[in-house]
Amino acid sequence: MNPPTPARRVSRLRWILPALLVIGWLALGSVGGPFAGKLGDVQANDNTSFLPASAEATEVSRLEADFVDSSEIPAVVVAERTTGISDADLAFVSDAVGTVAGTDGIAERTSPPIRSQDGQAIQVIVPVDSSGEISESVEALRAALANGPPEGLSVYVTGPAGTAGDLTTAFGGIDGLLLLVAGAVVILILIVVYRSPILPFVVIVSAVFALGLASLLVYVLASNDVLTLNGQSQGILFILVFGAATDYALLLVSRYREELRLTADKYDAMRAAWRATLEPVAASAGTVIAGVLCLLLSDLNSNRGLGPVAAIGIAASFLASMTFLPAALTLLGRTAFWPKRPVVEPEAAQRDDSSNHRFWGALANRIGRHPRRFWVATTLLLVLFALFLPQFKADGVAQSDTFLLPVESQKGQEVLSAHFDAGDGSPAVIIANGASLQQVQTAAANVDGVAEVVPVTDPGGTPKTVDGRVAMQATLTDPADSLAAEETIERLRDAVGNVDDADALVGGPTAVDLDTKTTAIHDRNLIIPIVSVVVLLILCALLRAIVAPVLLMATVILSFAATLGISSIVFNHILGFPGADPVVPLFAFVFLVALGIDYNIFLMTRVREEALQIGTRRGVLRGLTVTGGVITSAGVVLAATFSALAVIPLIFLAQIAFIVAFGVLLDALIVRTLLVPALVYDIGRPVWWPSALAKKEDLPGEAQLVGASEGDRGA
């Protein structure tokens, strides 16, 4: 037997690197995968953890610890009987609360039952340890109250602890349901796109490995207090990883299939596909990472935490898509596309042949014949949508309105508001100099929306003084989580701030909500311009031009404005949402600009590649023809995965789901498909200014390629 030749030995060794990469990712996935289910253990969903250190409510929370146990937040037990509360009702509520007092994070000391003036309701204030599992404490309290109440008595647990418990329960679907819905949607779309039962599962496995790696890193960082993770950030992380990993996979798979038609060697095909895909995918991932990391400039801890969480997710998606996926596809070869395996047919892949992309070839030809008609029409459509932007309401919503489905804390708050001062159990906290106690108390009590102001006392009943400061609690007439209560806090701060030498500060649950929203508005106004500049600079470096990046940014910003305009119509007049949190436009802008620019990057990097060979105008048409299908599929997949956020019944995530999904479709189907190609074709070579490509003459024969006359080209 003849010894193997060097070429044959090299051929036999070519499978070793892909095999090692697959084995390595299998090992990494087995370690990182379980951490996706553990992220809930390192979440911080209470509002105070979101605030910056400079917020007035944060300072009050720090000072309040000297007067009361500030690690506790109140749960309010409210019971109602429209015919009047009986002695048996009083006894039941007292006994039920007593059975859990001192256990499961519930304080031993609770208030006595307090009767409403109309005699139809009672309330009990139950302090709950905010540093523990609030949801478990609330569930234990609710379970005790559900154990045989007298017939006709309605009992609810509400207040800040009740709302926090319901919020944690709402996020409980992230680990399972969200992944199930997102995975099922991606698999279904990929089966439709590739008509293969094998390829979709390879792509999903790649996304799952990326999620495992991202979850491991986020868990380690959050558990060591390097970043702040909350339920919203976790949900967005899962969706980002699935969407980005699938988008990158679609680009690689499309180019691999294209190369398999040119060569019989699957290794050579993957090498060519990987090299051609690496730059646009790296540019896309880098743009998104740079965009979300701009959130580090936020004063709001929740925003600042989302930046690195999202960046880690995108980086993990890039690594899995550029290492595991190509390795797995190389080992599978043409089998990955079964039953429609690509066959070698070099003549079908000639540059000017669009037989493999008939729809996109026909569309490119129409754009080439009438470019100005296309970009003017699409621009007018987007401007029309954008005219509705002023109707978008982002002034915040009451915390009880954040739930899309009925929850107990909402119903309890309604009962509390009907029979008591609605702010009972969640008072505003005023810290002031002890010498000004009487003046501050009087000024606060005269504020519209304040029912009562009482000082915090020591066991002897005298106002407690710490370092010359005193604390007061102001009961509000409106629900503590309402917009009306926030307006009262603003009036209260003005009133006590005008007391000479009082140095008064106002905090408490309502002040936390107010300061959170105020900071969110500041972040929005600061970060949106910064993200725009950062993405523009990345585009300039990538395309080695100025005109094209400015053009692309302008189209994406117009698309964003159009998306918010349409969203305002849907939210206000179809879904009937009460409004939106100020952070919604910020998150929407970061994701839509960073993700929306992806499709333009995928298109324009291919256009530049083609323009170097055949000129700008023919390059535009060729680039649209060969990338049209894959980029549209990527847009549909990303929109579908973001839509999965709507399974979590919170208004914030439902709004983000709709805005990003609609905006991505708008970018993928109109901006990248019609507006950008038509504009670039109309402008021609100057679009690459000041690079040398702007001076490169188009090859002869362009008119024959698109069937257009010189007069039709416009530029």
C-alpha positions as CSV (number, residue, x, y, z in Angstrom):
1,M,0.0,0.0,0.0
2,N,1.3,3.4,-0.9
3,P,1.8,5.9,2.0
4,P,-0.6,8.8,2.0
5,T,0.6,11.9,0.1
6,P,1.0,15.2,1.9
7,A,-2.1,16.5,0.1
8,R,-4.1,13.6,1.3
9,R,-2.8,13.9,4.9
10,V,-3.8,17.6,4.8
11,S,-7.3,16.6,3.5
12,R,-7.7,14.2,6.3
13,L,-6.7,16.8,8.9
14,R,-9.1,19.5,7.7
15,W,-12.0,18.1,9.8
16,I,-10.0,18.3,13.0
17,L,-10.4,22.1,13.7
18,P,-14.2,22.1,13.0
19,A,-14.6,19.0,15.2
20,L,-12.6,20.6,18.0
21,L,-14.7,23.7,17.8
22,V,-17.9,21.7,18.0
23,I,-16.6,19.7,21.0
24,G,-15.4,22.9,22.7
25,W,-18.8,24.6,22.4
26,L,-20.6,21.4,23.6
27,A,-18.4,21.6,26.7
28,L,-19.0,25.3,27.1
29,G,-22.8,24.9,26.6
30,S,-23.0,22.2,29.3
31,V,-21.4,24.6,31.7
32,G,-23.1,27.8,30.7
33,G,-26.5,26.5,29.8
34,P,-27.9,26.1,33.3
35,F,-27.1,29.7,34.2
36,A,-29.9,30.9,31.8
37,G,-32.3,29.5,34.4
38,K,-30.3,31.0,37.4
39,L,-30.4,34.7,36.3
40,G,-33.5,35.3,38.3
41,D,-31.4,34.7,41.4
42,V,-29.3,37.8,40.7
43,Q,-32.1,40.1,39.6
44,A,-32.9,43.4,41.3
45,N,-36.4,44.6,40.4
46,D,-37.1,47.1,43.1
47,N,-37.2,50.8,42.0
48,T,-34.6,52.0,44.5
49,S,-31.9,49.8,42.9
50,F,-32.5,51.6,39.7
51,L,-31.8,55.1,41.0
52,P,-28.5,57.0,40.8
53,A,-26.7,58.0,43.9
54,S,-27.4,61.7,43.2
55,A,-31.2,61.3,43.3
56,E,-32.9,63.0,46.2
57,A,-35.0,59.9,46.9
58,T,-31.7,57.9,47.2
59,E,-30.3,60.4,49.7
60,V,-33.5,60.2,51.8
61,S,-33.4,56.4,51.7
62,R,-29.9,56.5,53.1
63,L,-30.8,59.0,55.9
64,E,-34.1,57.2,56.7
65,A,-32.1,54.1,57.8
66,D,-31.2,56.0,61.0
67,F,-34.9,56.4,61.9
68,V,-36.6,53.2,60.7
69,D,-35.6,49.9,59.2
70,S,-35.3,51.1,55.6
71,S,-34.6,47.6,54.4
72,E,-38.4,47.0,54.8
73,I,-41.1,47.9,52.4
74,P,-44.8,47.8,53.4
75,A,-47.3,45.2,52.2
76,V,-50.9,46.5,52.7
77,V,-53.5,43.9,53.6
78,V,-56.9,45.4,52.8
79,A,-60.2,43.6,53.4
80,E,-63.6,44.8,52.2
81,R,-67.3,43.9,53.0
82,T,-69.8,46.3,51.5
83,T,-72.3,45.6,54.3
84,G,-69.8,46.5,56.9
85,I,-66.8,44.9,58.5
86,S,-67.8,42.5,61.3
87,D,-65.9,41.4,64.5
88,A,-65.3,38.0,62.8
89,D,-63.7,39.8,59.9
90,L,-61.4,41.7,62.2
91,A,-60.4,38.5,64.0
92,F,-59.8,36.6,60.8
93,V,-57.5,39.2,59.3
94,S,-55.6,39.6,62.6
95,D,-55.1,35.9,63.1
96,A,-54.1,35.3,59.5
97,V,-51.5,38.0,59.6
98,G,-50.3,36.8,62.9
99,T,-49.6,33.2,61.6
100,V,-47.0,34.5,59.2
101,A,-45.6,37.5,61.2
102,G,-42.0,36.9,61.9
103,T,-41.5,34.3,59.2
104,D,-40.5,34.2,55.5
105,G,-39.1,37.7,55.5
106,I,-42.2,39.2,57.1
107,A,-41.7,41.5,60.1
108,E,-43.0,40.4,63.5
109,R,-44.4,43.8,64.3
110,T,-47.5,44.8,62.2
111,S,-50.0,47.5,62.6
112,P,-53.3,46.7,64.2
113,P,-56.3,46.5,61.9
114,I,-57.4,50.1,60.9
115,R,-61.1,50.6,60.1
116,S,-62.2,52.9,57.3
117,Q,-64.5,55.8,58.1
118,D,-67.4,54.2,56.2
119,G,-66.9,50.9,58.2
120,Q,-66.7,48.8,55.0
121,A,-63.0,48.0,54.9
122,I,-60.0,47.5,57.1
123,Q,-56.2,47.6,56.4
124,V,-53.1,46.2,58.1
125,I,-49.6,47.4,57.3
126,V,-47.2,44.5,57.2
127,P,-43.5,45.3,56.8
128,V,-41.6,42.9,54.4
129,D,-37.8,42.5,54.1
130,S,-36.9,44.1,50.8
131,S,-33.4,42.4,50.8
132,G,-35.1,38.9,50.7
133,E,-37.4,37.2,48.3
134,I,-40.3,39.7,48.3
135,S,-42.5,37.5,46.1
136,E,-42.2,34.6,48.4
137,S,-43.1,36.7,51.5
138,V,-46.1,38.2,49.6
139,E,-47.2,34.7,48.5
140,A,-47.0,33.4,52.1
141,L,-49.1,36.3,53.3
142,R,-51.7,35.8,50.5
143,A,-51.8,32.0,51.2
144,A,-52.6,32.7,54.9
145,L,-55.4,35.2,54.0
146,A,-56.9,32.8,51.5
147,N,-57.3,30.1,54.1
148,G,-61.0,30.2,54.9
149,P,-62.0,33.9,55.0
150,P,-65.5,34.6,56.3
151,E,-68.1,34.4,53.5
152,G,-68.5,37.7,51.6
153,L,-65.2,39.2,52.8
154,S,-62.8,40.1,50.0
155,V,-59.1,40.3,51.0
156,Y,-56.1,41.6,49.0
157,V,-52.4,42.2,49.5
158,T,-51.2,45.4,47.8
159,G,-48.8,48.3,48.5
160,P,-45.2,48.4,47.4
161,A,-44.5,44.9,48.5
162,G,-47.6,43.5,46.8
163,T,-46.7,45.3,43.5
164,A,-43.1,44.1,43.7
165,G,-44.3,40.5,44.3
166,D,-46.6,40.7,41.3
167,L,-43.8,42.1,39.2
168,T,-41.5,39.3,40.1
169,T,-44.2,36.8,39.2
170,A,-44.7,38.4,35.8
171,F,-41.0,38.0,35.1
172,G,-41.2,34.4,36.1
173,G,-42.1,33.4,32.5
174,I,-38.7,34.6,31.1
175,D,-36.8,31.5,31.7
176,G,-39.2,29.0,30.1
177,L,-42.1,30.6,28.1
178,L,-40.0,33.3,26.4
179,L,-37.3,30.9,25.2
180,L,-39.9,28.4,24.1
181,V,-41.9,31.0,22.0
182,A,-38.7,32.6,20.6
183,G,-37.2,29.3,19.7
184,A,-40.4,27.9,18.1
185,V,-40.8,31.1,16.0
186,V,-37.2,31.0,14.7
187,I,-37.4,27.3,13.8
188,L,-40.7,27.8,12.0
189,I,-39.3,30.7,9.9
190,L,-36.1,28.9,9.1
191,I,-37.9,25.8,8.0
192,V,-40.0,28.0,5.6
193,V,-37.0,29.8,4.3
194,Y,-34.7,26.9,3.8
195,R,-37.2,24.0,3.5
196,S,-34.8,21.8,5.4
197,P,-35.5,20.0,8.7
198,I,-31.7,20.0,9.7
199,L,-30.4,23.5,9.1
200,P,-32.9,25.3,11.5
201,F,-31.9,23.1,14.4
202,V,-28.2,23.7,13.8
203,V,-28.9,27.5,13.9
204,I,-31.0,27.2,17.0
205,V,-28.2,25.1,18.8
206,S,-25.8,27.9,17.9
207,A,-28.1,30.5,19.4
208,V,-28.6,28.3,22.6
209,F,-24.8,28.0,23.0
210,A,-24.5,31.8,22.6
211,L,-27.2,32.3,25.3
212,G,-25.4,29.9,27.6
213,L,-22.2,31.8,27.3
214,A,-23.9,35.1,27.8
215,S,-25.9,33.9,30.8
216,L,-22.7,32.6,32.4
217,L,-20.9,35.9,32.0
218,V,-23.9,38.0,33.1
219,Y,-24.5,35.8,36.2
220,V,-20.9,36.1,37.3
221,L,-20.9,39.9,36.9
222,A,-24.3,40.5,38.5
223,S,-23.6,38.2,41.4
224,N,-20.4,40.2,42.1
225,D,-22.3,43.6,41.8
226,V,-20.3,44.6,38.7
227,L,-23.6,45.2,36.8
228,T,-27.3,45.5,37.7
229,L,-29.6,42.9,36.2
230,N,-33.4,43.2,36.3
231,G,-36.2,41.2,34.7
232,Q,-36.5,43.6,31.7
233,S,-32.8,43.4,31.0
234,Q,-32.9,39.6,31.2
235,G,-35.9,39.4,28.8
236,I,-34.1,41.7,26.3
237,L,-30.9,39.7,26.6
238,F,-32.7,36.4,25.7
239,I,-34.4,38.0,22.6
240,L,-31.2,39.8,21.5
241,V,-29.2,36.7,21.6
242,F,-31.7,34.6,19.6
243,G,-32.4,37.4,17.1
244,A,-28.7,38.4,16.5
245,A,-27.4,34.8,16.4
246,T,-30.1,33.9,13.8
247,D,-29.4,37.0,11.7
248,Y,-25.7,36.3,11.6
249,A,-26.4,32.7,10.9
250,L,-28.6,33.6,7.9
251,L,-25.9,35.7,6.4
252,L,-23.3,32.9,6.7
253,V,-25.6,30.2,5.6
254,S,-26.7,32.1,2.5
255,R,-23.1,32.8,1.5
256,Y,-22.1,29.2,2.2
257,R,-24.8,27.9,0.0
258,E,-23.8,30.3,-2.7
259,E,-20.2,29.1,-2.5
260,L,-21.3,25.4,-2.6
261,R,-22.7,26.1,-6.0
262,L,-19.2,27.2,-7.1
263,T,-17.1,24.4,-5.7
264,A,-17.4,20.7,-4.8
265,D,-15.1,21.1,-1.8
266,K,-17.1,22.0,1.3
267,Y,-14.0,23.2,3.2
268,D,-13.1,25.7,0.4
269,A,-16.7,26.8,0.2
270,M,-16.8,27.5,4.0
271,R,-13.5,29.3,3.9
272,A,-14.7,31.6,1.2
273,A,-18.1,32.1,2.9
274,W,-16.6,32.8,6.3
275,R,-14.1,35.3,4.9
276,A,-16.8,37.2,3.0
277,T,-19.2,37.2,6.0
278,L,-16.8,38.0,8.7
279,E,-16.5,41.8,7.9
280,P,-20.2,42.6,7.7
281,V,-21.1,40.5,10.7
282,A,-18.2,41.9,12.8
283,A,-19.2,45.4,11.7
284,S,-22.9,44.7,12.6
285,A,-22.0,43.2,16.0
286,G,-19.5,46.0,16.7
287,T,-22.1,48.6,15.9
288,V,-24.8,47.1,18.2
289,I,-22.2,46.7,21.0
290,A,-21.0,50.3,20.7
291,G,-24.6,51.5,20.6
292,V,-25.8,49.6,23.7
293,L,-22.6,50.5,25.6
294,C,-23.6,54.1,25.3
295,L,-26.2,53.3,28.0
296,L,-23.2,53.2,30.4
297,L,-23.5,57.0,30.3
298,S,-27.0,56.7,31.9
299,D,-27.6,58.0,35.4
300,L,-30.3,55.3,35.9
301,N,-28.8,52.1,37.2
302,S,-31.3,49.9,35.2
303,N,-30.3,51.6,31.9
304,R,-26.6,51.4,32.8
305,G,-27.0,47.7,33.6
306,L,-28.7,46.9,30.3
307,G,-25.7,48.3,28.3
308,P,-23.1,45.6,29.2
309,V,-25.8,42.9,29.5
310,A,-26.9,43.5,25.9
311,A,-23.2,43.9,24.7
312,I,-22.3,40.5,26.2
313,G,-25.3,39.0,24.5
314,I,-24.3,40.4,21.1
315,A,-20.6,39.4,21.6
316,A,-21.6,35.8,22.5
317,S,-23.9,35.6,19.4
318,F,-21.0,36.8,17.2
319,L,-18.6,34.2,18.7
320,A,-21.0,31.3,18.3
321,S,-22.1,32.3,14.8
322,M,-18.5,32.7,13.6
323,T,-17.0,29.7,15.3
324,F,-19.5,26.9,16.2
325,L,-21.9,27.5,13.3
326,P,-19.3,27.4,10.5
327,A,-17.6,24.3,12.2
328,A,-20.9,22.5,12.4
329,L,-21.9,23.4,8.8
330,T,-18.5,22.3,7.5
331,L,-18.8,18.9,9.1
332,L,-22.3,18.5,7.8
333,G,-21.5,19.9,4.3
334,R,-24.3,19.7,1.8
335,T,-26.3,17.4,4.1
336,A,-27.2,20.5,6.2
337,F,-29.4,21.6,3.3
338,W,-31.2,18.3,2.9
339,P,-33.4,17.5,1.0
340,K,-32.4,20.4,-1.4
341,R,-28.6,20.0,-1.4
342,P,-26.8,22.6,-3.4
343,V,-25.2,21.2,-6.5
344,V,-22.1,22.6,-8.3
345,E,-23.2,24.8,-11.2
346,P,-20.7,27.6,-11.7
347,E,-22.6,29.0,-14.6
348,A,-25.6,29.8,-12.4
349,A,-23.5,32.0,-10.2
350,Q,-22.1,34.4,-12.8
351,R,-22.2,38.0,-11.6
352,D,-24.8,39.3,-14.0
353,D,-27.1,36.3,-13.8
354,S,-30.1,36.8,-11.5
355,S,-31.9,33.5,-12.2
356,N,-31.4,32.4,-8.6
357,H,-32.9,35.6,-7.3
358,R,-35.7,36.3,-9.8
359,F,-37.8,38.5,-7.5
360,W,-34.9,40.5,-6.3
361,G,-33.4,40.8,-9.7
362,A,-36.7,42.1,-11.1
363,L,-37.0,44.6,-8.2
364,A,-33.4,45.8,-8.8
365,N,-34.1,46.3,-12.5
366,R,-37.2,48.4,-11.7
367,I,-35.2,50.5,-9.2
368,G,-32.5,51.0,-11.8
369,R,-35.0,52.2,-14.3
370,H,-36.8,54.7,-12.0
371,P,-34.6,55.3,-8.9
372,R,-35.9,58.8,-8.1
373,R,-39.5,57.6,-8.2
374,F,-38.7,54.9,-5.6
375,W,-36.8,57.0,-3.1
376,V,-39.2,60.0,-3.3
377,A,-42.2,57.8,-2.8
378,T,-40.8,55.8,0.2
379,T,-39.5,59.0,1.8
380,L,-42.9,60.6,1.6
381,L,-44.4,57.5,3.1
382,L,-42.0,57.6,6.1
383,V,-42.5,61.3,6.6
384,L,-46.3,60.7,6.7
385,F,-45.8,58.1,9.4
386,A,-43.4,60.4,11.3
387,L,-46.0,63.2,11.4
388,F,-47.8,61.2,14.2
389,L,-44.7,61.3,16.4
390,P,-45.9,64.2,18.6
391,Q,-48.8,62.0,19.7
392,F,-46.4,59.5,21.3
393,K,-46.9,59.8,25.1
394,A,-43.8,58.9,27.1
395,D,-44.5,60.8,30.4
396,G,-44.7,57.7,32.4
397,V,-47.5,55.4,33.7
398,A,-48.6,54.5,37.2
399,Q,-46.9,51.4,38.5
400,S,-50.2,49.6,38.8
401,D,-50.8,50.3,35.1
402,T,-47.7,48.4,34.1
403,F,-49.5,45.1,34.2
404,L,-51.4,44.0,31.1
405,L,-53.3,41.3,33.0
406,P,-55.3,41.8,36.2
407,V,-53.2,41.2,39.3
408,E,-54.1,41.2,43.0
409,S,-52.1,44.3,43.9
410,Q,-54.1,46.4,41.3
411,K,-57.4,45.3,42.7
412,G,-56.2,45.8,46.3
413,Q,-55.1,49.4,45.4
414,E,-58.6,50.1,44.0
415,V,-60.2,48.9,47.2
416,L,-57.7,50.9,49.3
417,S,-58.4,54.1,47.3
418,A,-62.2,53.6,47.7
419,H,-62.1,53.5,51.5
420,F,-58.9,55.1,52.7
421,D,-56.5,57.9,51.8
422,A,-55.0,56.1,48.8
423,G,-51.4,56.7,50.0
424,D,-51.9,54.9,53.3
425,G,-49.1,52.4,53.9
426,S,-46.7,54.1,51.4
427,P,-46.1,57.6,52.9
428,A,-43.7,60.2,51.6
429,V,-40.7,60.6,53.8
430,I,-39.4,64.1,54.8
431,I,-36.0,64.5,56.4
432,A,-35.3,68.0,57.8
433,N,-33.3,69.9,60.5
434,G,-34.8,69.3,63.9
435,A,-35.1,73.0,64.7
436,S,-37.4,73.4,61.7
437,L,-39.7,70.5,62.5
438,Q,-42.8,72.5,63.2
439,Q,-42.4,74.8,60.2
440,V,-41.7,71.9,57.8
441,Q,-44.6,69.9,59.2
442,T,-47.0,72.8,58.7
443,A,-45.8,73.6,55.2
444,A,-46.1,70.0,54.2
445,A,-49.6,69.6,55.7
446,N,-50.8,72.6,53.6
447,V,-49.8,71.0,50.3
448,D,-52.7,69.9,48.1
449,G,-52.7,66.1,47.9
450,V,-51.2,65.6,51.4
451,A,-53.7,64.1,53.9
452,E,-51.5,64.0,57.1
453,V,-48.0,64.7,58.3
454,V,-46.6,63.0,61.4
455,P,-43.1,62.9,62.8
456,V,-41.2,59.6,63.4
457,T,-41.1,59.2,67.1
458,D,-38.9,57.3,69.6
459,P,-40.4,54.8,72.1
460,G,-41.3,57.7,74.4
461,G,-43.5,59.4,71.8
462,T,-41.2,62.4,71.2
463,P,-39.9,63.2,67.7
464,K,-36.8,61.1,67.1
465,T,-33.6,63.2,66.4
466,V,-30.5,61.8,64.7
467,D,-27.5,64.1,64.2
468,G,-29.8,67.1,64.5
469,R,-32.2,65.8,61.8
470,V,-35.8,64.6,62.1
471,A,-38.0,62.5,59.9
472,M,-41.7,62.9,59.0
473,Q,-44.1,60.7,57.1
474,A,-46.7,62.4,54.8
475,T,-49.7,60.4,53.8
476,L,-50.9,61.2,50.3
477,T,-54.5,61.3,49.2
478,D,-53.7,59.6,45.9
479,P,-52.3,56.1,45.3
480,A,-48.6,56.1,45.9
481,D,-47.8,54.7,42.4
482,S,-50.0,57.2,40.6
483,L,-49.0,60.2,38.4
484,A,-51.2,62.4,40.6
485,A,-49.1,61.4,43.7
486,E,-45.9,62.2,41.8
487,E,-47.3,65.7,41.1
488,T,-48.0,66.0,44.9
489,I,-44.3,65.1,45.6
490,E,-43.2,67.9,43.3
491,R,-45.4,70.4,45.2
492,L,-44.3,69.0,48.5
493,R,-40.6,69.4,47.6
494,D,-41.3,73.0,46.6
495,A,-43.1,73.7,49.8
496,V,-40.6,72.3,52.3
497,G,-37.7,73.5,50.2
498,N,-38.9,77.1,50.8
499,V,-38.7,76.7,54.6
500,D,-35.6,78.7,55.7
501,D,-32.7,76.7,57.1
502,A,-34.7,73.4,57.1
503,D,-32.5,71.7,54.5
504,A,-35.5,69.5,53.8
505,L,-35.5,66.5,51.5
506,V,-38.5,64.4,50.3
507,G,-38.2,60.7,49.5
508,G,-40.4,57.5,49.9
509,P,-41.9,55.2,47.3
510,T,-43.6,57.9,45.2
511,A,-40.4,60.0,45.2
512,V,-38.5,57.0,44.0
513,D,-40.9,56.6,41.0
514,L,-40.7,60.3,40.2
515,D,-36.9,60.5,40.4
516,T,-36.6,57.4,38.3
517,K,-38.7,59.0,35.5
518,T,-36.9,62.3,35.8
519,T,-33.6,60.6,35.4
520,A,-34.9,58.5,32.5
521,I,-35.8,61.7,30.6
522,H,-32.4,63.1,31.2
523,D,-30.8,59.9,30.0
524,R,-33.0,59.9,26.9
525,N,-32.0,63.4,25.9
526,L,-28.3,62.7,26.5
527,I,-27.8,59.2,25.0
528,I,-29.8,59.4,21.8
529,P,-27.5,62.0,20.2
530,I,-24.4,60.1,21.4
531,V,-25.6,56.8,19.9
532,S,-26.2,58.6,16.6
533,V,-22.7,60.0,16.5
534,V,-21.1,56.7,17.6
535,V,-22.9,54.7,14.9
536,L,-22.2,57.3,12.3
537,L,-18.4,57.1,13.0
538,I,-18.5,53.3,12.8
539,L,-20.2,53.5,9.4
540,C,-17.6,56.0,8.2
541,A,-14.8,53.7,9.2
542,L,-16.5,50.6,7.7
543,L,-17.5,52.2,4.4
544,R,-14.4,54.4,4.2
545,A,-16.7,57.3,3.2
546,I,-18.7,60.2,4.6
547,V,-21.6,60.6,2.2
548,A,-22.9,57.0,2.4
549,P,-22.8,56.9,6.2
550,V,-24.6,60.2,6.6
551,L,-27.2,58.9,4.1
552,L,-27.7,55.7,5.9
553,M,-28.0,57.4,9.3
554,A,-30.6,59.8,7.9
555,T,-32.7,56.9,6.6
556,V,-32.6,55.0,9.8
557,I,-33.5,58.0,12.0
558,L,-36.4,58.8,9.6
559,S,-37.5,55.1,10.0
560,F,-37.3,55.5,13.8
561,A,-39.5,58.6,13.7
562,A,-42.0,56.8,11.4
563,T,-42.0,53.8,13.7
564,L,-42.8,55.9,16.8
565,G,-45.5,57.7,14.8
566,I,-47.3,54.4,13.9
567,S,-46.7,53.1,17.5
568,S,-48.5,56.2,18.9
569,I,-51.6,55.4,16.8
570,V,-51.5,51.7,17.9
571,F,-50.9,52.4,21.6
572,N,-53.3,55.3,21.9
573,H,-56.2,54.3,19.7
574,I,-56.1,50.6,19.2
575,L,-54.5,49.1,22.4
576,G,-55.6,51.9,24.7
577,F,-52.4,52.1,26.7
578,P,-52.3,54.9,29.3
579,G,-48.9,56.0,28.1
580,A,-45.3,54.9,28.1
581,D,-42.3,55.0,30.4
582,P,-39.8,57.7,29.4
583,V,-37.2,55.0,28.8
584,V,-39.2,53.4,26.0
585,P,-38.1,55.8,23.3
586,L,-34.5,55.5,24.5
587,F,-34.5,51.7,24.3
588,A,-36.4,51.8,21.1
589,F,-33.9,54.2,19.5
590,V,-30.8,52.3,20.7
591,F,-32.1,49.0,19.4
592,L,-33.6,50.3,16.2
593,V,-30.6,52.3,15.2
594,A,-28.1,49.7,16.2
595,L,-30.1,46.8,14.7
596,G,-31.7,48.7,11.8
597,I,-28.3,49.8,10.6
598,D,-27.4,46.1,10.5
599,Y,-29.3,45.5,7.3
600,N,-27.8,48.6,5.7
601,I,-24.4,47.3,6.7
602,F,-25.1,43.9,5.2
603,L,-26.3,45.5,2.0
604,M,-23.7,48.3,1.6
605,T,-20.7,46.1,2.4
606,R,-21.8,43.8,-0.4
607,V,-22.5,46.8,-2.7
608,R,-19.0,48.1,-2.0
609,E,-17.5,44.7,-2.8
610,E,-19.4,44.6,-6.1
611,A,-18.7,48.3,-6.8
612,L,-15.0,47.7,-6.7
613,Q,-15.5,45.2,-9.6
614,I,-18.3,46.5,-11.7
615,G,-19.0,50.1,-10.6
616,T,-21.4,51.7,-8.1
617,R,-24.7,51.6,-10.0
618,R,-24.3,48.0,-11.1
619,G,-22.9,47.2,-7.7
620,V,-26.1,48.5,-6.0
621,L,-28.3,46.4,-8.2
622,R,-26.2,43.3,-7.9
623,G,-25.9,43.8,-4.1
624,L,-29.7,44.1,-3.7
625,T,-30.3,41.1,-5.9
626,V,-28.0,38.7,-4.0
627,T,-28.7,39.9,-0.5
628,G,-32.4,40.7,-0.8
629,G,-33.7,37.4,0.3
630,V,-31.4,36.7,3.2
631,I,-31.6,40.2,4.7
632,T,-35.4,40.2,4.5
633,S,-35.5,36.8,6.2
634,A,-33.2,38.1,8.9
635,G,-35.5,41.1,9.4
636,V,-38.5,38.8,9.7
637,V,-36.7,36.6,12.2
638,L,-35.5,39.5,14.4
639,A,-39.0,41.1,14.3
640,A,-40.6,37.7,15.3
641,T,-38.2,37.1,18.1
642,F,-38.7,40.6,19.6
643,S,-42.5,40.0,19.3
644,A,-42.0,37.1,21.7
645,L,-41.4,39.7,24.5
646,A,-45.1,40.4,24.5
647,V,-45.7,37.0,26.3
648,I,-44.5,38.8,29.5
649,P,-47.6,40.7,30.6
650,L,-46.0,44.1,31.2
651,I,-46.8,47.2,29.2
652,F,-43.1,48.3,29.0
653,L,-42.0,45.0,27.3
654,A,-45.1,44.9,25.1
655,Q,-44.4,48.4,23.8
656,I,-40.7,47.6,23.2
657,A,-41.8,44.3,21.4
658,F,-44.1,46.2,19.0
659,I,-41.8,49.2,18.4
660,V,-38.7,47.1,17.6
661,A,-40.6,44.5,15.6
662,F,-42.4,47.0,13.5
663,G,-39.3,49.2,13.1
664,V,-37.1,46.2,12.1
665,L,-39.7,45.2,9.4
666,L,-39.8,48.8,8.2
667,D,-36.0,48.9,7.9
668,A,-35.8,45.5,6.3
669,L,-38.7,45.7,3.9
670,I,-38.8,49.4,2.9
671,V,-35.6,51.3,4.0
672,R,-33.0,48.7,3.0
673,T,-35.1,47.3,0.1
674,L,-36.3,50.4,-1.7
675,L,-35.1,53.7,-0.2
676,V,-31.4,53.0,0.2
677,P,-30.8,51.2,-3.1
678,A,-32.7,53.9,-5.0
679,L,-30.9,56.8,-3.3
680,V,-27.4,55.2,-3.8
681,Y,-28.2,54.4,-7.4
682,D,-29.5,58.0,-8.0
683,I,-26.4,59.6,-6.4
684,G,-23.9,57.2,-8.1
685,R,-20.2,57.3,-7.5
686,P,-20.2,60.4,-5.2
687,V,-21.9,58.4,-2.5
688,W,-18.4,57.0,-1.7
689,W,-16.8,60.4,-1.2
690,P,-14.0,61.1,-0.2
691,S,-12.7,57.5,-0.9
692,A,-11.0,56.6,-4.1
693,L,-14.1,54.6,-5.0
694,A,-15.9,57.8,-5.6
695,K,-13.6,58.4,-8.6
696,K,-13.9,54.9,-10.0
697,E,-15.7,54.9,-13.4
698,D,-18.6,52.6,-13.8
699,L,-18.1,49.8,-16.3
700,P,-19.8,50.1,-19.7
701,G,-23.0,48.2,-20.2
702,E,-24.8,49.4,-17.1
703,A,-27.8,50.4,-19.2
704,Q,-28.1,46.9,-20.7
705,L,-27.9,45.4,-17.2
706,V,-31.0,47.3,-16.0
707,G,-32.7,48.2,-19.2
708,A,-32.5,51.9,-18.4
709,S,-31.7,55.0,-20.3
710,E,-29.3,57.6,-19.1
711,G,-32.3,60.0,-18.5
712,D,-33.9,57.4,-16.2
713,R,-30.9,57.2,-13.9
714,G,-31.4,60.7,-12.4
715,A,-27.9,61.4,-11.2
